[in-house]
Amino acid sequence: MFLNHFGLTRDPFPLYPSQRFVFMSTAFEETMAHLVYGLEHEEDIILITGPIGTGKTLAAQNLLANLNRIYRSVLINVTQLDYAETLKLILGELGAPVVGAADRGDLLHALKEQVRLAQAMGNKILIVVDEAQNLAAHTLEGLRMLTNLGQPQGQAVQLVLIGQPNLEETIKLPELAQLRQRIRVHYRLETLNRQETEAYIGHRLKVAGAQRPFFQAKAIDLIHRASSGVPRLVNVLCSRALISAYVANKHEVAAEHVDLTDLAAATGVDQAASRATPLEARPAPPAARAPVAVRADPPAAAAAPIYPQPGPRPAVPLFPPALPMRRPFEPRVVLGDRKRRASTWFVFGMLLIVIVVVVIFSLQSTGSMRRTEAALAAPAGATGRASAVKDTTSTGSPAAFAPTTASTAFARVAAGSWVVHVQSHRDAARRDAALAELIEARFPAFARAEMVEDRQWQRIYVGPYRTLEEAREAERRLRDQRLTSHGLVVRFADATR
């Protein structure tokens, strides 16, 4: 219809969330930064809130689409369920068959078994709940209790709650005091400002195949005022405007093509209020601060609101104390006996394959370590290929991330070396401060710029070490000196990256 008229290949303003049209506004970028920060730092619960139509669901989809392979993800976007129904949905997403007659005790036992299997394979479970404002208080508390599964071996289950602003009020209830205390990462999505609205419209037109922007400035002004910067309402108004301009045989969208008729009925926005109270006239929300790596001492809240201290808890607990271990796990939760035996043999077979792979990898690693030691012992100028490689490694100099060749720090990070990942930053000032502190404490610290989702992160490492035991000892000393709260021992597989 109007697509050929405007030179478009697809509808630029669909109402459903689409990864194709992701627009990195300030609010959306901050949301993704908080989610990544929470996962990297093994936070129990991450809270994302925002008004209707601001892109919360799209943020959840973007997170799951780019998730690390160590996570087994569960997305719950139908939330008008009780606790038992929610557990069944989680088990179903994890691929664990469940019969309808299973009660909460059976379901919790089945989920605990899934967590155990995930930990045995080196995986974690991430539960993302969209539209979480519809969940009852006892269901939210039950989800909070799931983050205790797998401990003390490690944080095996992480929870992301995404919902409308009234979810914040629900979390303030006295019976959810424990849930509230476990939330250290919270970000509230805001609407688009005038400049972002224009960039948002231009981005969608470009993705849809437009060769040039054809929405006039006055049309964008009117769309922004009427929608208050809510992306979904921007889509509604722009889609109507395209059709109106097409009917009028115009190749540009002007203000007269923006149809505000029945806007309140179609979108829930008061047309008169949108004209009388433009977004620019309202007080600007406080700028959200990007999350930063923190030490083990109590962190200062960044974007998350400081919740009031909880009052006295109710005398009656939300769940019977013995609910998670109410009775031994019953076979009726899973498949029949024959299928259970087949599943057991399958698990044993997979474990055997893993053991064989680990043995082969260990043998290869031994040879790689010997080659690395020979390379480290070689005289200067005999580095071969490494001397011609550009990298972004630094030891804290002012030009920390300027590419260099034949870098001494880079030569130290040989293939197969063990290092301790200490912190990750986005700006040079925080990176340099952290490097200076580590070097002052006599740790061999260096930094590398690494691209994650087309964004540059400045990661700080301590090392390298020749053995895993040396790296773990360094990580222990870092924690003892309160220089890191999340030290992660990793191995460089390729020194040229």
C-alpha positions as CSV (number, residue, x, y, z in Angstrom):
1,M,0.0,0.0,0.0
2,F,1.9,3.1,1.2
3,L,5.3,1.2,1.4
4,N,6.1,1.6,-2.3
5,H,4.8,5.2,-2.2
6,F,7.5,6.1,0.3
7,G,10.2,3.7,-0.9
8,L,9.9,1.4,2.1
9,T,10.5,-2.3,2.2
10,R,8.6,-3.0,5.4
11,D,6.3,-1.3,7.9
12,P,8.5,1.0,9.9
13,F,6.1,1.3,12.9
14,P,4.7,-2.1,13.9
15,L,3.1,-2.3,17.4
16,Y,4.8,-5.6,18.3
17,P,8.3,-5.5,19.7
18,S,10.9,-6.3,17.0
19,Q,14.7,-6.8,17.5
20,R,15.1,-5.4,13.9
21,F,14.0,-1.9,15.1
22,V,16.0,-1.7,18.4
23,F,16.8,2.0,19.0
24,M,19.5,2.7,21.5
25,S,18.0,5.7,23.3
26,T,19.6,6.8,26.6
27,A,17.0,5.0,28.6
28,F,17.2,1.8,26.6
29,E,21.1,1.8,26.7
30,E,21.0,2.4,30.5
31,T,18.5,-0.5,30.9
32,M,20.8,-2.9,29.0
33,A,23.8,-1.7,31.0
34,H,22.0,-2.4,34.3
35,L,21.0,-5.9,33.1
36,V,24.5,-6.8,32.0
37,Y,26.0,-5.4,35.2
38,G,23.6,-7.4,37.3
39,L,24.3,-10.6,35.5
40,E,28.1,-10.1,35.5
41,H,28.1,-9.4,39.2
42,E,25.8,-12.4,40.0
43,E,23.0,-10.2,41.6
44,D,20.2,-12.3,42.9
45,I,17.4,-10.1,41.6
46,I,17.4,-7.3,39.0
47,L,14.4,-4.9,38.8
48,I,13.4,-2.9,35.6
49,T,10.3,-0.7,35.7
50,G,8.8,1.8,33.3
51,P,5.5,3.1,32.0
52,I,3.4,1.2,29.4
53,G,5.0,1.2,25.9
54,T,8.5,2.4,26.9
55,G,10.3,-0.7,25.6
56,K,10.5,-3.0,28.6
57,T,9.5,-6.1,26.7
58,L,11.9,-5.2,23.9
59,A,14.7,-4.9,26.4
60,A,13.9,-8.4,27.8
61,Q,14.0,-9.8,24.3
62,N,17.3,-8.1,23.5
63,L,18.8,-9.5,26.7
64,L,17.8,-13.1,25.9
65,A,18.9,-12.8,22.3
66,N,22.4,-11.9,23.3
67,L,22.7,-14.0,26.4
68,N,25.9,-15.9,27.2
69,R,25.6,-19.7,26.5
70,I,26.2,-20.6,30.1
71,Y,22.7,-19.4,30.9
72,R,19.6,-21.6,30.5
73,S,16.9,-18.9,30.1
74,V,13.3,-18.9,31.1
75,L,10.9,-16.1,29.9
76,I,7.6,-15.7,31.7
77,N,5.3,-13.2,30.0
78,V,2.0,-14.6,31.1
79,T,1.8,-13.5,34.7
80,Q,-1.9,-13.9,35.8
81,L,-0.9,-17.2,37.5
82,D,-0.5,-18.5,41.0
83,Y,2.8,-19.7,42.4
84,A,2.3,-23.4,41.5
85,E,1.3,-22.5,37.9
86,T,4.4,-20.3,37.7
87,L,6.6,-23.2,38.8
88,K,5.0,-25.5,36.2
89,L,5.7,-22.8,33.5
90,I,9.4,-22.5,34.6
91,L,9.8,-26.3,34.5
92,G,8.2,-26.5,31.1
93,E,10.6,-23.8,29.8
94,L,13.5,-25.8,31.1
95,G,12.3,-29.0,29.3
96,A,11.2,-30.9,32.4
97,P,7.9,-32.7,31.8
98,V,5.4,-32.1,34.6
99,V,2.0,-33.7,35.3
100,G,-1.0,-31.6,36.2
101,A,-1.5,-33.3,39.6
102,A,1.9,-32.2,41.0
103,D,1.8,-29.9,44.0
104,R,4.2,-27.2,45.1
105,G,6.5,-29.6,47.0
106,D,6.8,-31.9,44.0
107,L,7.5,-28.9,41.7
108,L,10.1,-27.4,43.9
109,H,11.9,-30.8,44.1
110,A,11.8,-31.1,40.3
111,L,13.2,-27.5,39.9
112,K,15.9,-28.2,42.5
113,E,17.0,-31.2,40.3
114,Q,17.1,-29.0,37.3
115,V,19.4,-26.5,39.1
116,R,21.6,-29.4,40.2
117,L,22.0,-30.6,36.6
118,A,22.7,-27.1,35.4
119,Q,25.4,-26.6,37.9
120,A,26.9,-30.0,37.0
121,M,27.2,-28.8,33.4
122,G,28.6,-25.4,34.5
123,N,25.4,-23.5,33.6
124,K,23.2,-21.1,35.4
125,I,19.4,-20.5,35.2
126,L,18.1,-17.1,34.4
127,I,14.3,-16.4,35.0
128,V,13.0,-13.3,33.3
129,V,9.5,-12.3,34.3
130,D,7.8,-9.7,32.1
131,E,4.6,-7.9,33.3
132,A,5.6,-8.8,36.8
133,Q,3.2,-6.2,38.3
134,N,0.4,-8.8,37.8
135,L,2.0,-11.3,40.2
136,A,0.6,-11.7,43.7
137,A,2.8,-10.9,46.7
138,H,3.1,-14.5,47.7
139,T,4.2,-15.5,44.1
140,L,6.9,-12.8,44.1
141,E,8.1,-14.0,47.5
142,G,8.2,-17.6,46.1
143,L,10.2,-16.5,43.1
144,R,12.6,-14.8,45.5
145,M,13.1,-18.1,47.4
146,L,14.1,-19.8,44.1
147,T,17.3,-17.7,44.0
148,N,18.4,-19.6,47.1
149,L,18.6,-22.9,45.1
150,G,22.1,-24.0,44.4
151,Q,23.7,-22.2,47.2
152,P,26.4,-22.3,48.7
153,Q,28.0,-23.6,45.5
154,G,27.2,-20.3,43.8
155,Q,24.4,-18.1,42.5
156,A,22.8,-20.7,40.2
157,V,19.5,-19.0,39.8
158,Q,19.1,-15.3,38.9
159,L,15.8,-13.4,38.6
160,V,14.9,-10.4,36.4
161,L,11.6,-8.7,37.3
162,I,10.2,-6.3,34.6
163,G,7.0,-4.4,35.1
164,Q,5.1,-1.2,35.3
165,P,5.7,1.4,38.0
166,N,3.0,-0.1,40.3
167,L,5.4,-3.0,40.7
168,E,7.6,-0.7,42.9
169,E,4.6,-0.1,45.2
170,T,4.0,-3.9,45.5
171,I,7.6,-4.5,46.5
172,K,7.2,-2.0,49.3
173,L,4.7,-4.3,51.1
174,P,5.9,-5.4,54.5
175,E,5.6,-9.1,53.6
176,L,8.1,-8.5,50.7
177,A,10.8,-7.1,52.9
178,Q,13.2,-9.9,52.0
179,L,12.6,-9.4,48.3
180,R,13.2,-5.7,48.6
181,Q,16.5,-6.2,50.5
182,R,17.8,-8.5,47.7
183,I,17.3,-5.9,45.0
184,R,20.5,-3.9,44.5
185,V,20.1,-3.2,40.7
186,H,17.0,-1.2,39.7
187,Y,16.5,1.0,36.7
188,R,13.3,3.0,35.7
189,L,12.8,3.5,32.0
190,E,11.9,7.0,31.0
191,T,10.2,8.3,27.9
192,L,11.9,9.9,24.8
193,N,12.8,13.6,24.7
194,R,12.2,15.7,21.6
195,Q,15.6,15.0,20.1
196,E,15.3,11.3,20.8
197,T,11.8,11.2,19.3
198,E,13.1,12.6,16.0
199,A,16.1,10.2,16.0
200,Y,13.7,7.3,16.9
201,I,11.5,8.0,13.9
202,G,14.5,8.5,11.6
203,H,16.0,5.2,12.7
204,R,12.9,3.2,12.1
205,L,12.4,4.7,8.6
206,K,16.1,3.9,7.7
207,V,15.7,0.3,8.9
208,A,12.5,0.0,6.8
209,G,14.4,1.1,3.7
210,A,13.8,4.8,3.5
211,Q,16.5,6.7,1.6
212,R,15.9,10.0,3.5
213,P,13.8,11.2,6.5
214,F,10.5,12.6,5.3
215,F,8.7,13.6,8.5
216,Q,8.7,17.4,8.7
217,A,9.9,19.1,12.0
218,K,6.4,20.4,12.9
219,A,4.9,16.9,12.4
220,I,7.5,15.5,14.8
221,D,6.8,18.3,17.3
222,L,3.1,17.4,17.3
223,I,3.8,13.7,17.5
224,H,6.1,14.2,20.5
225,R,3.7,16.4,22.4
226,A,0.7,14.0,21.7
227,S,2.6,10.9,22.6
228,S,4.6,12.4,25.5
229,G,7.6,10.5,24.1
230,V,6.2,7.0,24.7
231,P,7.6,4.9,21.9
232,R,4.5,2.8,21.3
233,L,2.3,5.9,21.0
234,V,4.9,7.4,18.6
235,N,4.5,4.3,16.5
236,V,0.7,4.6,16.5
237,L,0.7,8.3,15.4
238,C,3.5,7.8,12.8
239,S,1.6,4.9,11.2
240,R,-1.6,6.9,11.0
241,A,0.4,9.9,9.6
242,L,2.0,7.7,6.8
243,I,-1.5,6.5,5.7
244,S,-2.9,10.1,5.7
245,A,0.1,11.4,3.6
246,Y,-0.3,8.5,1.2
247,V,-4.0,9.2,0.8
248,A,-3.2,12.9,0.1
249,N,-0.5,11.7,-2.5
250,K,2.2,13.5,-0.5
251,H,5.8,12.3,-0.2
252,E,6.4,14.1,3.0
253,V,4.5,13.9,6.3
254,A,3.4,17.3,7.5
255,A,1.7,18.4,10.7
256,E,-1.8,18.2,9.1
257,H,-1.2,14.5,8.4
258,V,-0.9,13.7,12.1
259,D,-4.3,12.5,13.1
260,L,-5.1,13.0,16.8
261,T,-8.8,11.9,16.4
262,D,-9.9,9.5,19.1
263,L,-6.3,9.3,20.4
264,A,-7.5,8.9,24.0
265,A,-9.7,6.0,23.0
266,A,-7.1,4.3,20.9
267,T,-4.1,4.7,23.2
268,G,-5.3,5.8,26.6
269,V,-3.7,9.3,26.2
270,D,-5.7,12.5,26.9
271,Q,-5.4,14.6,23.8
272,A,-6.2,17.8,25.6
273,A,-3.6,17.1,28.3
274,S,-1.0,16.3,25.7
275,R,-1.5,19.6,24.0
276,A,-1.7,21.6,27.2
277,T,1.2,20.0,29.0
278,P,4.1,19.4,26.6
279,L,6.9,17.2,27.8
280,E,9.4,20.0,27.7
281,A,7.4,21.9,30.4
282,R,7.6,19.1,32.9
283,P,10.5,18.8,35.3
284,A,13.2,16.7,33.8
285,P,13.8,13.3,35.5
286,P,17.2,12.9,37.2
287,A,19.8,11.5,35.0
288,A,20.4,7.8,35.6
289,R,24.0,6.8,36.5
290,A,25.5,3.8,34.7
291,P,26.4,1.0,37.0
292,V,30.0,0.7,38.1
293,A,32.0,-2.2,39.5
294,V,32.0,-2.0,43.3
295,R,34.0,-3.5,46.0
296,A,32.9,-5.8,48.7
297,D,31.9,-2.9,51.1
298,P,28.2,-1.8,50.9
299,P,27.7,-0.2,47.5
300,A,26.1,3.2,47.0
301,A,22.8,3.0,45.1
302,A,23.2,4.2,41.5
303,A,19.9,4.4,39.6
304,A,18.0,2.2,42.0
305,P,15.7,4.0,44.5
306,I,16.5,3.6,48.2
307,Y,13.6,1.7,49.7
308,P,12.5,2.5,53.2
309,Q,13.5,0.1,55.9
310,P,10.9,-2.7,56.3
311,G,8.5,-2.6,59.3
312,P,7.8,-5.6,61.5
313,R,7.1,-8.8,59.6
314,P,3.8,-10.6,59.9
315,A,3.6,-13.3,62.6
316,V,2.4,-15.9,60.1
317,P,5.0,-17.0,57.5
318,L,4.0,-16.9,53.8
319,F,4.8,-20.6,53.3
320,P,5.0,-23.6,55.6
321,P,8.6,-23.8,56.8
322,A,9.1,-27.4,55.5
323,L,7.5,-26.8,52.1
324,P,10.7,-27.2,49.9
325,M,11.5,-30.6,51.5
326,R,8.0,-31.7,52.4
327,R,8.4,-35.2,51.0
328,P,10.9,-37.2,49.0
329,F,10.8,-36.5,45.3
330,E,8.0,-38.5,43.7
331,P,8.4,-40.0,40.2
332,R,5.0,-38.9,39.1
333,V,6.3,-35.4,38.5
334,V,8.4,-36.5,35.6
335,L,7.9,-39.2,32.9
336,G,7.0,-42.8,33.5
337,D,9.5,-45.4,34.9
338,R,10.7,-46.5,31.5
339,K,11.2,-43.0,30.2
340,R,12.9,-42.0,33.5
341,R,15.4,-44.9,33.1
342,A,16.1,-43.8,29.5
343,S,16.7,-40.2,30.7
344,T,19.0,-41.5,33.4
345,W,21.1,-43.4,30.9
346,F,21.2,-40.4,28.7
347,V,22.5,-38.2,31.5
348,F,25.2,-40.8,32.3
349,G,26.2,-40.9,28.7
350,M,26.5,-37.1,28.5
351,L,28.6,-37.1,31.7
352,L,30.9,-39.7,30.2
353,I,31.3,-37.6,27.0
354,V,32.1,-34.5,29.1
355,I,34.8,-36.5,31.1
356,V,36.4,-37.6,27.8
357,V,36.4,-34.0,26.4
358,V,37.9,-32.7,29.7
359,V,40.7,-35.3,29.5
360,I,41.5,-34.4,25.9
361,F,41.4,-30.7,26.7
362,S,43.8,-31.2,29.7
363,L,46.3,-33.0,27.5
364,Q,46.2,-30.2,24.9
365,S,46.5,-27.6,27.6
366,T,49.6,-29.2,28.9
367,G,51.3,-28.9,25.5
368,S,50.0,-25.4,25.2
369,M,51.5,-24.4,28.6
370,R,54.9,-25.8,27.6
371,R,54.9,-23.8,24.4
372,T,53.9,-20.7,26.3
373,E,56.8,-21.2,28.8
374,A,59.2,-21.6,25.9
375,A,57.8,-18.4,24.3
376,L,58.1,-16.5,27.6
377,A,61.8,-17.7,27.9
378,A,62.6,-16.6,24.4
379,P,64.8,-13.5,24.0
380,A,63.4,-10.1,22.9
381,G,62.8,-9.9,19.1
382,A,61.9,-13.6,18.8
383,T,58.2,-13.1,19.4
384,G,57.4,-13.8,15.8
385,R,53.8,-13.2,14.9
386,A,53.0,-11.5,18.2
387,S,55.3,-8.5,17.4
388,A,53.1,-7.5,14.5
389,V,49.8,-7.7,16.3
390,K,47.9,-4.6,17.3
391,D,46.0,-4.7,20.6
392,T,44.4,-2.4,23.2
393,T,46.2,-3.7,26.3
394,S,47.5,-1.2,28.9
395,T,49.1,-1.0,32.3
396,G,47.5,2.3,33.3
397,S,49.2,4.9,31.1
398,P,47.3,8.0,30.0
399,A,46.9,6.6,26.4
400,A,45.6,3.4,28.0
401,F,43.6,2.1,25.1
402,A,45.5,3.5,22.1
403,P,46.5,0.5,19.9
404,T,50.2,-0.3,20.1
405,T,52.5,-2.8,18.4
406,A,54.9,-5.2,20.1
407,S,53.4,-4.2,23.5
408,T,55.4,-5.5,26.5
409,A,52.1,-5.9,28.5
410,F,50.5,-7.7,25.6
411,A,53.5,-10.1,25.2
412,R,53.0,-11.1,28.8
413,V,49.5,-12.3,28.1
414,A,50.4,-15.4,26.3
415,A,48.0,-18.1,25.1
416,G,47.1,-20.4,27.9
417,S,47.9,-17.9,30.7
418,W,45.6,-17.5,33.7
419,V,44.4,-14.1,34.8
420,V,41.9,-12.7,37.2
421,H,39.1,-10.5,35.8
422,V,38.7,-7.8,38.4
423,Q,36.5,-5.0,37.1
424,S,34.8,-3.7,33.9
425,H,34.4,0.0,33.1
426,R,33.0,2.2,30.3
427,D,35.1,5.4,30.9
428,A,38.9,5.9,31.1
429,A,38.8,7.8,34.4
430,R,37.4,4.9,36.4
431,R,39.7,2.5,34.6
432,D,42.8,4.5,35.4
433,A,41.8,4.9,39.1
434,A,41.2,1.2,39.5
435,L,44.5,0.4,37.7
436,A,46.4,2.8,40.0
437,E,44.9,1.3,43.1
438,L,45.8,-2.3,42.0
439,I,49.4,-1.3,41.0
440,E,49.8,0.5,44.3
441,A,48.9,-2.7,46.1
442,R,51.7,-4.5,44.1
443,F,49.4,-6.5,41.8
444,P,50.4,-7.0,38.1
445,A,47.4,-5.2,36.8
446,F,46.6,-4.4,33.2
447,A,43.6,-3.4,31.1
448,R,42.2,-4.5,27.7
449,A,39.5,-2.9,25.6
450,E,37.0,-5.7,24.5
451,M,33.9,-5.3,22.3
452,V,30.7,-6.6,23.8
453,E,27.5,-6.2,21.6
454,D,29.3,-3.5,19.5
455,R,30.2,-1.5,22.6
456,Q,33.7,-1.1,24.0
457,W,34.2,-2.2,27.6
458,Q,37.4,-1.6,29.5
459,R,38.2,-4.7,31.4
460,I,40.8,-4.8,34.1
461,Y,42.8,-8.0,34.8
462,V,45.5,-9.1,37.2
463,G,48.1,-11.5,36.0
464,P,49.1,-13.4,34.0
465,Y,49.9,-16.5,36.0
466,R,51.2,-19.8,34.6
467,T,49.0,-22.1,36.7
468,L,45.4,-22.0,37.9
469,E,46.5,-22.3,41.5
470,E,48.5,-19.1,41.3
471,A,45.6,-17.2,39.7
472,R,43.2,-18.5,42.4
473,E,45.7,-17.4,45.1
474,A,45.8,-13.9,43.6
475,E,42.0,-13.8,43.5
476,R,41.9,-14.7,47.2
477,R,44.4,-12.0,48.0
478,L,42.4,-9.5,46.0
479,R,39.3,-10.3,48.0
480,D,41.2,-10.2,51.3
481,Q,42.4,-6.7,50.5
482,R,38.9,-5.7,49.4
483,L,40.1,-4.8,45.9
484,T,37.3,-6.8,44.2
485,S,34.0,-8.4,45.1
486,H,33.6,-10.5,42.0
487,G,37.1,-11.7,40.9
488,L,36.8,-14.3,38.1
489,V,39.7,-16.5,37.1
490,V,39.8,-16.9,33.3
491,R,42.2,-18.3,30.8
492,F,43.4,-16.5,27.7
493,A,43.0,-19.0,24.8
494,D,44.4,-16.7,22.1
495,A,47.1,-14.1,22.8
496,T,46.5,-12.3,19.5
497,R,43.0,-11.0,20.3
